Amino acid sequence: MMIKAIIVSGSVGTGKTTFAKKLAQTLDALYVNITDLVKKHHLGEGFDRKTESEIVDVKKLNTFLIKLIKSSKKQLIIDGHLSHYLLKKYVEKCYIIKCDLKKLKKRLEKRNYSKEKIRENLDVEIFDVCLTEAQERGYDIEIIEKA
């Protein structure tokens, strides 16, 4: 039987990485960071100057993640705001990390994001984009509210 992954998604800056790393340690699982994978394995399609971010080829990313899951002898904890695009049959559980908007704004400002990028990421949180997309895929979802 194939080991299924646990995915950790949510808006940029909500605390996904902190949660995912602790979860991986607790479960003795392998931690996988999507941002690192995209850079290391060239899963991007270029850079969007307007959003100041890498444009990810989600199809390439999913193909890569599926191979990783199938070949892994340990459970994977996949961290990234695109993790909820993975096909449901490869996912055991989906954690959506949410954060107080004032704290989120401060975190994004500390990262020196532009006003436009901060606004875009706050909108993603306000409108529950990651949660809604994960629900549409039918995942077993647990919402973690970060203070």
Secondary structure as GFF3:
##gff-version 3
##sequence-region A 1 147
A	DSSP	beta_strand	5	10	.	.	.	ID=ss1
A	DSSP	alpha_helix	16	27	.	.	.	ID=ss2
A	DSSP	beta_strand	30	33	.	.	.	ID=ss3
A	DSSP	alpha_helix	34	40	.	.	.	ID=ss4
A	DSSP	beta_strand	44	48	.	.	.	ID=ss5
A	DSSP	beta_strand	53	56	.	.	.	ID=ss6
A	DSSP	alpha_helix	58	71	.	.	.	ID=ss7
A	DSSP	beta_strand	76	79	.	.	.	ID=ss8
A	DSSP	three_ten_helix	83	85	.	.	.	ID=ss9
A	DSSP	three_ten_helix	88	90	.	.	.	ID=ss10
A	DSSP	beta_strand	91	99	.	.	.	ID=ss11
A	DSSP	alpha_helix	101	110	.	.	.	ID=ss12
A	DSSP	alpha_helix	115	126	.	.	.	ID=ss13
A	DSSP	alpha_helix	129	136	.	.	.	ID=ss14
A	DSSP	beta_strand	141	146	.	.	.	ID=ss15
###
